[in-house]
């Protein structure tokens, strides 16, 4: 992006403030913002929005390090873990719907889907914390956990393409911002 993604403008706030606010408004008890590159620049925004911060000092090693860092910060008695990257902005209604599906399904993993494609956020039962704490890039991180538990996964059908939104490139970001809803888009 040429600048830190968490500090991009999204609906009048920084992306990280938006996402933390939506997670909390959807009913997530506690948000742990895992920060990597530019952590000290992003930290005040995350804390002001109500998140606890965990810093992944090995962020150059890939996403798995951030998953491990976040999972280590989660208490052992946690019922469920919602994983959502900052560049996948989701509004509270989507998060709430996936949480509801997870609670009613009682499966180890829950993902939203739109027209047969899986999106985000992903929710993992607390009993999977040991697996989350041991993910690595070599075993494909979360994909490996999802594959192991695919037969038991709950899918939450969501009639909103925003569950697929991923702001990987400047063009993705600009297209999403110019969309009428600013949350709609696809990968």
Helices and strands as residue ranges (DSSP letters): G 5-7, E 9-10, E 13-14, H 15-25, E 32-35, H 39-48, E 52-55, G 59-61, H 63-73, E 80-83, H 92-105, E 109-114, E 117-125, G 126-128, H 129-132, H 141-148, G 150-152, E 154-157, G 161-164, H 170-178
